[in-house]
């Protein structure tokens, strides 16, 4: 467990190793520094929410927010770009980060995106790929040529870029499915550990726009749409856990598990209202409570220090 009790989940390791700074520098190079903004997923909108667990996770985990008591949460939806001004349509992958407030005053986070797999297997290859993208863009490659080039150089990125190519523009942040990608372990009262992945699915289903419709939307249509929607309704996401089996990799975020794995719905998240971003919000996916353990996935561990470093930089700029 990492820092789950610290205020706002601020990692003690902020400041980071050489590789952490290199990774954050490499992301910054993509569109320059935008003072005060997150170094990735810069553009976003926050909501207040309530998570109501249904008790079906109780045999598998002692995690406080997955028992039977409802907990408050903050949700931040985002576009993946490093540029906070980029139009929604131009950053294809979207994020949904959820921070649960646990009964003992600590927090835990689940961070998802609209792609089922990540493009890098290790922090080192993350840095190589981001630098490669930067160089290739400078050489004026179009988006499809860029994907082709990256897939040719970095075979581990293939599944992720295939999924990216298939992504359609979402109709709404509230009508998209979000994958938390990494493996975590649920830990039961006897200490038994089971590998799982988490997924958020909107109860009203997933809906995309045609390219023609999307091209007519205003630049910030997803934020506008969510704000309007929340005036009339309270969108609901189901949280699912998917159980890994014997040979399913638990340390590789570039690799999806087979579709037929056992899956249970363990609770519903109700979005209630749009709010300003709470001060000090940091969605570190490595902050987990008792009852959940991190897998050995090196990307999951690296995100702890990279998010801390981005947090430190954006806070200093305020
Ligand atoms: C080496 C791998 C990765 C690095 C270096 C990285 C880097 C970052 C950074 C620097 C931020 C901004 C953090 C902040 O200032 O609070 C961020 C945000 C985010 N990342 Fe990653 N990331 C990585 C992998 C992933 C993966 C695998 C996912 C998919 C689940 C993901 C989804 C997100 C989302 C949704 C946000 C926005 C969080 C929020 O709303 O606060 N990232 N990432």
Boltz pocket constraint, residues with backbone or C-beta under 6 A from the ligand:
constraints:
  - pocket:
      binder: B
      contacts: [[A, 23], [A, 24], [A, 27], [A, 37], [A, 38], [A, 39], [A, 40], [A, 41], [A, 44], [A, 76], [A, 77], [A, 78], [A, 94], [A, 95], [A, 96], [A, 97], [A, 111], [A, 112], [A, 113], [A, 118], [A, 120], [A, 122], [A, 123], [A, 126], [A, 179], [A, 180], [A, 181], [A, 253], [A, 281], [A, 282], [A, 283], [A, 299], [A, 302], [A, 303], [A, 306], [A, 307], [A, 310], [A, 311], [A, 314]]
      max_distance: 6.0
